[in-house]
Amino acid sequence: MGANNTSIKKFGFADKLGYMFGDFGNDFTFILSSMFLLKFYTDVMGVSAGLVGLMMMAARFVDAFTDVIMGQITDRSKVGAKGKFLPWIRRMCGPVAVASLLMYASWFQDMSMGFKIFWMFFTYLLWGSICYTGINIPYGSMASAISSEPAERAQLSNWRTIGATLANTVIGVALPLFVYYTDANGNSALSGTKMSIAALACSICAVICYILCYNMTTERVKLPQKTEKFDLRELLGSLVKNRALVGIVAASICLLLAQLTLGAMSSYIYPNYFGNIRAQSASGLVSTAVTLVCAAFTVKLSQKFGRKELGIMSALFGAGALVITFFLHTHNAWVFVGMYALAYSGLAVYSLICWAMITDVIDDTEVRTGERSDGTIYAVYSFARKLGQAASSGLTGGLLAIVGYTQASAYEESVVNGIYNITCLVPAAGFILLAVVLKFLYPLGKKRVEDNARILEKKRSDHAAN
């Protein structure tokens, strides 16, 4: 059934707003984890940064199975009155919210270290590998079912990033002003109790956003239920041969390395290096403003230049700003916030188009193979994003351990200088690698994307006519 079926309401503002609320809900738990979980376990629970990073990396091996399994479940779901993806949003919104709250169990901070490490592993796997996977993969796959038009998908990608930006605003701007306190030595320290309260508030907000997504979004492209026998060997073989998918997977890992390291290190560079929590809050507000400004023109630029081409330019711009910041080695928090705004503009532009790029990959796969596997391909992409998260968390945790960061040494000069270097250089490396991957590994330039859209539109028109 094509996208233009007259019995279904046309694509419109409700779809864009509803899809935005979906990622708003996702990122109430995802960004909270990215920004504060490492800080919570090192500063409140007393677990070493290296061990937390190792845990986050180890969890990705579990995700290698759970993401693919959820992708297959999604593809094999029956198409009901609300479609095949939206029902999963309603089913999983409660579990993912509860699992997120459990990760910030400050009431266990006086328990033995062995128990705290067990709880850290258990709740992180429950949230990330099971519950978040169970809602994020259907949500991400749903873009292909909302519309078959590349321009409308670009708008969905734009609005999805706006949703993530709004969550980033709440978490990055408001939370630092709430969860920190001044300790006996005059340093800014993280409060475990306030962190738990903040996690509860974020979980409640996530559920509200998911329900809005469920009620406002319409699946109008009725993608068929897959019924053929699952063959893991055949699936892996086809995925490895899919150059577009391999390229977008590699690009996603590089993007998350840059994005999440910037987010995670903000909880260290502002309180520890600059001693300025207000600047941390301001940086969150700046990232929101930058994203909203970029959202006004990114769709038009992507239509003019192509998503791949625009992604390369934005990545190089972000890398350049961070390299300059490294050499400045400023001690002025507000100068750093200004340079951060420049770097974030490169990140914002790519983030605004990346979700449309995965639908480009799904379309390209259908053109080449004749089969459409939205859930499975998005599952692989989701797993790639988790690999990027693991790379960022593992590298950040490992480097913090190398520079000597502990509860006792958190404000020593050599340690805080190391924090500054990590904040600048690791994201810059991620941006540079992103540009290289898009240039040499990702094949879907502007012309090929447009050609694929025309082929699939004709295919669906012919099918509807029959």
TATA-V464089 format. One record per run of one state. SS is the DSSP state (helix for helix, strand for strand, loop for the rest). FROM is the first residue (numbers start at 0). LEN is the number of residues. If there is no record, write none. Layout:
SS/FROM/LEN  SS/FROM/LEN
This chain:
loop/0/12  helix/12/32  loop/44/4  helix/48/27  loop/75/4  strand/79/1  loop/80/2  strand/82/1  loop/83/2  helix/85/17  loop/102/3  helix/105/3  loop/108/4  helix/112/29  loop/141/1  helix/142/4  loop/146/3  helix/149/30  strand/179/3  loop/182/5  strand/187/3  loop/190/1  helix/191/25  loop/216/15  helix/231/9  loop/240/2  helix/242/32  loop/274/2  helix/276/19  loop/295/2  helix/297/8  loop/305/1  helix/306/22  loop/328/4  helix/332/37  loop/369/4  helix/373/29  loop/402/10  helix/412/28  loop/440/5  helix/445/20  loop/465/1
